Amino acid sequence: MFEKVKRFFNEVNSEGQRIENNLREVKDQYRNNENSSYMQF
């Protein structure tokens, strides 16, 4: 029982890490797009 719970928490944790990384990538892309659109003006 305890092992199942532990494994579940590990999966949730790694999923959270992945989501966090994705958010960071999206933010970086957004920032880059913002900068490049400023350059056009």
PQR file with spaces between the fields and no chain letter, atoms N, CA, C, O and H, PARSE charges and radii, in Angstrom:
ATOM       1  N    MET     1       0.840   -1.202    0.000 -0.4000 1.5000
ATOM       2  CA   MET     1       0.000    0.000    0.000 -0.0000 2.0000
ATOM       3  C    MET     1       0.875    1.251    0.000  0.5500 1.7000
ATOM       4  O    MET     1       0.704    2.151   -0.823 -0.5500 1.4000
ATOM       5  N    PHE     2       1.806    1.284    0.935 -0.4000 1.5000
ATOM       6  CA   PHE     2       2.654    2.475    1.050 -0.0000 2.0000
ATOM       7  C    PHE     2       3.475    2.685   -0.216  0.5500 1.7000
ATOM       8  O    PHE     2       3.665    3.815   -0.665 -0.5500 1.4000
ATOM       9  H    PHE     2       1.944    0.553    1.604  0.4000 1.0000
ATOM      10  N    GLU     3       3.964    1.572   -0.792 -0.4000 1.5000
ATOM      11  CA   GLU     3       4.758    1.681   -2.023 -0.0000 2.0000
ATOM      12  C    GLU     3       3.939    2.310   -3.135  0.5500 1.7000
ATOM      13  O    GLU     3       4.441    3.140   -3.893 -0.5500 1.4000
ATOM      14  H    GLU     3       3.809    0.653   -0.427  0.4000 1.0000
ATOM      15  N    LYS     4       2.679    1.914   -3.232 -0.4000 1.5000
ATOM      16  CA   LYS     4       1.809    2.481   -4.276 -0.0000 2.0000
ATOM      17  C    LYS     4       1.689    3.983   -4.095  0.5500 1.7000
ATOM      18  O    LYS     4       1.797    4.742   -5.058 -0.5500 1.4000
ATOM      19  H    LYS     4       2.271    1.240   -2.617  0.4000 1.0000
ATOM      20  N    VAL     5       1.467    4.410   -2.863 -0.4000 1.5000
ATOM      21  CA   VAL     5       1.315    5.844   -2.590 -0.0000 2.0000
ATOM      22  C    VAL     5       2.596    6.573   -2.957  0.5500 1.7000
ATOM      23  O    VAL     5       2.566    7.643   -3.564 -0.5500 1.4000
ATOM      24  H    VAL     5       1.379    3.793   -2.081  0.4000 1.0000
ATOM      25  N    LYS     6       3.733    5.972   -2.577 -0.4000 1.5000
ATOM      26  CA   LYS     6       5.015    6.610   -2.849 -0.0000 2.0000
ATOM      27  C    LYS     6       5.226    6.766   -4.354  0.5500 1.7000
ATOM      28  O    LYS     6       5.648    7.820   -4.831 -0.5500 1.4000
ATOM      29  H    LYS     6       3.757    5.102   -2.084  0.4000 1.0000
ATOM      30  N    ARG     7       4.925    5.694   -5.093 -0.4000 1.5000
ATOM      31  CA   ARG     7       5.107    5.748   -6.537 -0.0000 2.0000
ATOM      32  C    ARG     7       4.179    6.789   -7.153  0.5500 1.7000
ATOM      33  O    ARG     7       4.561    7.509   -8.075 -0.5500 1.4000
ATOM      34  H    ARG     7       4.583    4.838   -4.706  0.4000 1.0000
ATOM      35  N    PHE     8       2.956    6.858   -6.631 -0.4000 1.5000
ATOM      36  CA   PHE     8       1.998    7.842   -7.134 -0.0000 2.0000
ATOM      37  C    PHE     8       2.535    9.255   -6.941  0.5500 1.7000
ATOM      38  O    PHE     8       2.461   10.086   -7.846 -0.5500 1.4000
ATOM      39  H    PHE     8       2.646    6.273   -5.882  0.4000 1.0000
ATOM      40  N    PHE     9       3.079    9.519   -5.746 -0.4000 1.5000
ATOM      41  CA   PHE     9       3.605   10.861   -5.485 -0.0000 2.0000
ATOM      42  C    PHE     9       4.799   11.163   -6.380  0.5500 1.7000
ATOM      43  O    PHE     9       4.968   12.294   -6.836 -0.5500 1.4000
ATOM      44  H    PHE     9       3.138    8.844   -5.011  0.4000 1.0000
ATOM      45  N    ASN    10       5.624   10.157   -6.630 -0.4000 1.5000
ATOM      46  CA   ASN    10       6.768   10.367   -7.522 -0.0000 2.0000
ATOM      47  C    ASN    10       6.298   10.730   -8.919  0.5500 1.7000
ATOM      48  O    ASN    10       6.859   11.620   -9.557 -0.5500 1.4000
ATOM      49  H    ASN    10       5.488    9.238   -6.259  0.4000 1.0000
ATOM      50  N    GLU    11       5.263   10.036   -9.396 -0.4000 1.5000
ATOM      51  CA   GLU    11       4.746   10.328  -10.735 -0.0000 2.0000
ATOM      52  C    GLU    11       4.184   11.738  -10.789  0.5500 1.7000
ATOM      53  O    GLU    11       4.439   12.478  -11.739 -0.5500 1.4000
ATOM      54  H    GLU    11       4.807    9.312   -8.878  0.4000 1.0000
ATOM      55  N    VAL    12       3.419   12.109   -9.771 -0.4000 1.5000
ATOM      56  CA   VAL    12       2.835   13.451   -9.735 -0.0000 2.0000
ATOM      57  C    VAL    12       3.942   14.491   -9.717  0.5500 1.7000
ATOM      58  O    VAL    12       3.851   15.520  -10.386 -0.5500 1.4000
ATOM      59  H    VAL    12       3.212   11.508   -8.999  0.4000 1.0000
ATOM      60  N    ASN    13       4.984   14.219   -8.951 -0.4000 1.5000
ATOM      61  CA   ASN    13       6.089   15.161   -8.826 -0.0000 2.0000
ATOM      62  C    ASN    13       6.783   15.357  -10.166  0.5500 1.7000
ATOM      63  O    ASN    13       7.038   16.490  -10.573 -0.5500 1.4000
ATOM      64  H    ASN    13       5.058   13.384   -8.407  0.4000 1.0000
ATOM      65  N    SER    14       7.091   14.259  -10.853 -0.4000 1.5000
ATOM      66  CA   SER    14       7.785   14.386  -12.135 -0.0000 2.0000
ATOM      67  C    SER    14       6.878   15.055  -13.163  0.5500 1.7000
ATOM      68  O    SER    14       7.350   15.808  -14.014 -0.5500 1.4000
ATOM      69  H    SER    14       6.883   13.339  -10.522  0.4000 1.0000
ATOM      70  N    GLU    15       5.579   14.781  -13.085 -0.4000 1.5000
ATOM      71  CA   GLU    15       4.635   15.450  -13.990 -0.0000 2.0000
ATOM      72  C    GLU    15       4.648   16.946  -13.725  0.5500 1.7000
ATOM      73  O    GLU    15       4.633   17.743  -14.664 -0.5500 1.4000
ATOM      74  H    GLU    15       5.195   14.169  -12.394  0.4000 1.0000
ATOM      75  N    GLY    16       4.677   17.335  -12.456 -0.4000 1.5000
ATOM      76  CA   GLY    16       4.731   18.752  -12.098 -0.0000 2.0000
ATOM      77  C    GLY    16       5.987   19.403  -12.640  0.5500 1.7000
ATOM      78  O    GLY    16       5.950   20.528  -13.137 -0.5500 1.4000
ATOM      79  H    GLY    16       4.689   16.688  -11.694  0.4000 1.0000
ATOM      80  N    GLN    17       7.102   18.690  -12.543 -0.4000 1.5000
ATOM      81  CA   GLN    17       8.357   19.233  -13.067 -0.0000 2.0000
ATOM      82  C    GLN    17       8.241   19.480  -14.566  0.5500 1.7000
ATOM      83  O    GLN    17       8.686   20.508  -15.075 -0.5500 1.4000
ATOM      84  H    GLN    17       7.133   17.775  -12.139  0.4000 1.0000
ATOM      85  N    ARG    18       7.632   18.514  -15.269 -0.4000 1.5000
ATOM      86  CA   ARG    18       7.511   18.647  -16.723 -0.0000 2.0000
ATOM      87  C    ARG    18       6.647   19.842  -17.079  0.5500 1.7000
ATOM      88  O    ARG    18       6.980   20.607  -17.984 -0.5500 1.4000
ATOM      89  H    ARG    18       7.271   17.678  -14.855  0.4000 1.0000
ATOM      90  N    ILE    19       5.541   20.003  -16.372 -0.4000 1.5000
ATOM      91  CA   ILE    19       4.644   21.130  -16.640 -0.0000 2.0000
ATOM      92  C    ILE    19       5.382   22.438  -16.387  0.5500 1.7000
ATOM      93  O    ILE    19       5.261   23.393  -17.153 -0.5500 1.4000
ATOM      94  H    ILE    19       5.271   19.382  -15.637  0.4000 1.0000
ATOM      95  N    GLU    20       6.153   22.466  -15.294 -0.4000 1.5000
ATOM      96  CA   GLU    20       6.903   23.679  -14.959 -0.0000 2.0000
ATOM      97  C    GLU    20       7.883   24.018  -16.084  0.5500 1.7000
ATOM      98  O    GLU    20       8.002   25.175  -16.489 -0.5500 1.4000
ATOM      99  H    GLU    20       6.251   21.690  -14.671  0.4000 1.0000
ATOM     100  N    ASN    21       8.581   22.998  -16.581 -0.4000 1.5000
ATOM     101  CA   ASN    21       9.530   23.230  -17.673 -0.0000 2.0000
ATOM     102  C    ASN    21       8.817   23.744  -18.911  0.5500 1.7000
ATOM     103  O    ASN    21       9.305   24.650  -19.586 -0.5500 1.4000
ATOM     104  H    ASN    21       8.484   22.058  -16.252  0.4000 1.0000
ATOM     105  N    ASN    22       7.653   23.160  -19.210 -0.4000 1.5000
ATOM     106  CA   ASN    22       6.895   23.617  -20.377 -0.0000 2.0000
ATOM     107  C    ASN    22       6.496   25.072  -20.214  0.5500 1.7000
ATOM     108  O    ASN    22       6.610   25.859  -21.154 -0.5500 1.4000
ATOM     109  H    ASN    22       7.256   22.424  -18.662  0.4000 1.0000
ATOM     110  N    LEU    23       6.026   25.436  -19.021 -0.4000 1.5000
ATOM     111  CA   LEU    23       5.626   26.819  -18.783 -0.0000 2.0000
ATOM     112  C    LEU    23       6.808   27.750  -18.981  0.5500 1.7000
ATOM     113  O    LEU    23       6.672   28.817  -19.578 -0.5500 1.4000
ATOM     114  H    LEU    23       5.933   24.797  -18.257  0.4000 1.0000
ATOM     115  N    ARG    24       7.968   27.345  -18.481 -0.4000 1.5000
ATOM     116  CA   ARG    24       9.155   28.187  -18.619 -0.0000 2.0000
ATOM     117  C    ARG    24       9.487   28.374  -20.096  0.5500 1.7000
ATOM     118  O    ARG    24       9.813   29.482  -20.524 -0.5500 1.4000
ATOM     119  H    ARG    24       8.078   26.477  -17.996  0.4000 1.0000
ATOM     120  N    GLU    25       9.406   27.289  -20.879 -0.4000 1.5000
ATOM     121  CA   GLU    25       9.694   27.390  -22.312 -0.0000 2.0000
ATOM     122  C    GLU    25       8.722   28.338  -22.986  0.5500 1.7000
ATOM     123  O    GLU    25       9.119   29.176  -23.795 -0.5500 1.4000
ATOM     124  H    GLU    25       9.142   26.390  -20.531  0.4000 1.0000
ATOM     125  N    VAL    26       7.448   28.205  -22.653 -0.4000 1.5000
ATOM     126  CA   VAL    26       6.431   29.066  -23.268 -0.0000 2.0000
ATOM     127  C    VAL    26       6.702   30.518  -22.914  0.5500 1.7000
ATOM     128  O    VAL    26       6.587   31.405  -23.760 -0.5500 1.4000
ATOM     129  H    VAL    26       7.125   27.524  -21.995  0.4000 1.0000
ATOM     130  N    LYS    27       7.062   30.755  -21.654 -0.4000 1.5000
ATOM     131  CA   LYS    27       7.350   32.133  -21.235 -0.0000 2.0000
ATOM     132  C    LYS    27       8.530   32.693  -22.018  0.5500 1.7000
ATOM     133  O    LYS    27       8.498   33.839  -22.466 -0.5500 1.4000
ATOM     134  H    LYS    27       7.155   30.034  -20.967  0.4000 1.0000
ATOM     135  N    ASP    28       9.576   31.878  -22.179 -0.4000 1.5000
ATOM     136  CA   ASP    28      10.744   32.342  -22.932 -0.0000 2.0000
ATOM     137  C    ASP    28      10.366   32.648  -24.374  0.5500 1.7000
ATOM     138  O    ASP    28      10.784   33.667  -24.923 -0.5500 1.4000
ATOM     139  H    ASP    28       9.602   30.947  -21.815  0.4000 1.0000
ATOM     140  N    GLN    29       9.579   31.776  -24.987 -0.4000 1.5000
ATOM     141  CA   GLN    29       9.160   32.008  -26.370 -0.0000 2.0000
ATOM     142  C    GLN    29       8.343   33.281  -26.457  0.5500 1.7000
ATOM     143  O    GLN    29       8.513   34.077  -27.380 -0.5500 1.4000
ATOM     144  H    GLN    29       9.239   30.948  -24.541  0.4000 1.0000
ATOM     145  N    TYR    30       7.455   33.471  -25.492 -0.4000 1.5000
ATOM     146  CA   TYR    30       6.609   34.662  -25.493 -0.0000 2.0000
ATOM     147  C    TYR    30       7.467   35.913  -25.377  0.5500 1.7000
ATOM     148  O    TYR    30       7.242   36.898  -26.080 -0.5500 1.4000
ATOM     149  H    TYR    30       7.317   32.825  -24.742  0.4000 1.0000
ATOM     150  N    ARG    31       8.453   35.866  -24.485 -0.4000 1.5000
ATOM     151  CA   ARG    31       9.334   37.014  -24.301 -0.0000 2.0000
ATOM     152  C    ARG    31      10.090   37.291  -25.603  0.5500 1.7000
ATOM     153  O    ARG    31      10.225   38.444  -26.014 -0.5500 1.4000
ATOM     154  H    ARG    31       8.635   35.066  -23.914  0.4000 1.0000
ATOM     155  N    ASN    32      10.580   36.229  -26.247 -0.4000 1.5000
ATOM     156  CA   ASN    32      11.308   36.408  -27.508 -0.0000 2.0000
ATOM     157  C    ASN    32      10.398   37.009  -28.565  0.5500 1.7000
ATOM     158  O    ASN    32      10.815   37.895  -29.310 -0.5500 1.4000
ATOM     159  H    ASN    32      10.471   35.293  -25.912  0.4000 1.0000
ATOM     160  N    ASN    33       9.161   36.538  -28.637 -0.4000 1.5000
ATOM     161  CA   ASN    33       8.222   37.072  -29.623 -0.0000 2.0000
ATOM     162  C    ASN    33       7.951   38.540  -29.344  0.5500 1.7000
ATOM     163  O    ASN    33       7.875   39.350  -30.268 -0.5500 1.4000
ATOM     164  H    ASN    33       8.822   35.818  -28.032  0.4000 1.0000
ATOM     165  N    GLU    34       7.806   38.882  -28.072 -0.4000 1.5000
ATOM     166  CA   GLU    34       7.557   40.267  -27.692 -0.0000 2.0000
ATOM     167  C    GLU    34       8.713   41.145  -28.160  0.5500 1.7000
ATOM     168  O    GLU    34       8.503   42.200  -28.758 -0.5500 1.4000
ATOM     169  H    GLU    34       7.868   38.224  -27.321  0.4000 1.0000
ATOM     170  N    ASN    35       9.931   40.699  -27.881 -0.4000 1.5000
ATOM     171  CA   ASN    35      11.105   41.479  -28.267 -0.0000 2.0000
ATOM     172  C    ASN    35      11.167   41.651  -29.775  0.5500 1.7000
ATOM     173  O    ASN    35      11.457   42.744  -30.262 -0.5500 1.4000
ATOM     174  H    ASN    35      10.102   39.842  -27.394  0.4000 1.0000
ATOM     175  N    SER    36      10.898   40.589  -30.519 -0.4000 1.5000
ATOM     176  CA   SER    36      11.011   40.689  -31.973 -0.0000 2.0000
ATOM     177  C    SER    36       9.909   41.578  -32.534  0.5500 1.7000
ATOM     178  O    SER    36      10.118   42.254  -33.542 -0.5500 1.4000
ATOM     179  H    SER    36      10.662   39.701  -30.124  0.4000 1.0000
ATOM     180  N    SER    37       8.736   41.588  -31.898 -0.4000 1.5000
ATOM     181  CA   SER    37       7.671   42.455  -32.415 -0.0000 2.0000
ATOM     182  C    SER    37       7.999   43.918  -32.105  0.5500 1.7000
ATOM     183  O    SER    37       7.621   44.812  -32.862 -0.5500 1.4000
ATOM     184  H    SER    37       8.566   41.039  -31.080  0.4000 1.0000
ATOM     185  N    TYR    38       8.700   44.163  -30.996 -0.4000 1.5000
ATOM     186  CA   TYR    38       9.132   45.538  -30.717 -0.0000 2.0000
ATOM     187  C    TYR    38      10.121   45.993  -31.782  0.5500 1.7000
ATOM     188  O    TYR    38      10.114   47.154  -32.191 -0.5500 1.4000
ATOM     189  H    TYR    38       9.007   43.437  -30.381  0.4000 1.0000
ATOM     190  N    MET    39      10.966   45.077  -32.226 -0.4000 1.5000
ATOM     191  CA   MET    39      11.990   45.430  -33.196 -0.0000 2.0000
ATOM     192  C    MET    39      11.376   45.888  -34.515  0.5500 1.7000
ATOM     193  O    MET    39      11.978   46.688  -35.231 -0.5500 1.4000
ATOM     194  H    MET    39      10.972   44.134  -31.893  0.4000 1.0000
ATOM     195  N    GLN    40      10.204   45.399  -34.837 -0.4000 1.5000
ATOM     196  CA   GLN    40       9.603   45.728  -36.133 -0.0000 2.0000
ATOM     197  C    GLN    40       9.185   47.192  -36.202  0.5500 1.7000
ATOM     198  O    GLN    40       9.133   47.769  -37.288 -0.5500 1.4000
ATOM     199  H    GLN    40       9.715   44.750  -34.254  0.4000 1.0000
ATOM     200  N    PHE    41       8.892   47.791  -35.070 -0.4000 1.5000
ATOM     201  CA   PHE    41       8.396   49.170  -35.096 -0.0000 2.0000
ATOM     202  C    PHE    41       9.537   50.174  -35.151  0.5500 1.7000
ATOM     203  O    PHE    41       9.296   51.381  -35.179 -0.5500 1.4000
ATOM     204  H    PHE    41       8.934   47.323  -34.188  0.4000 1.0000
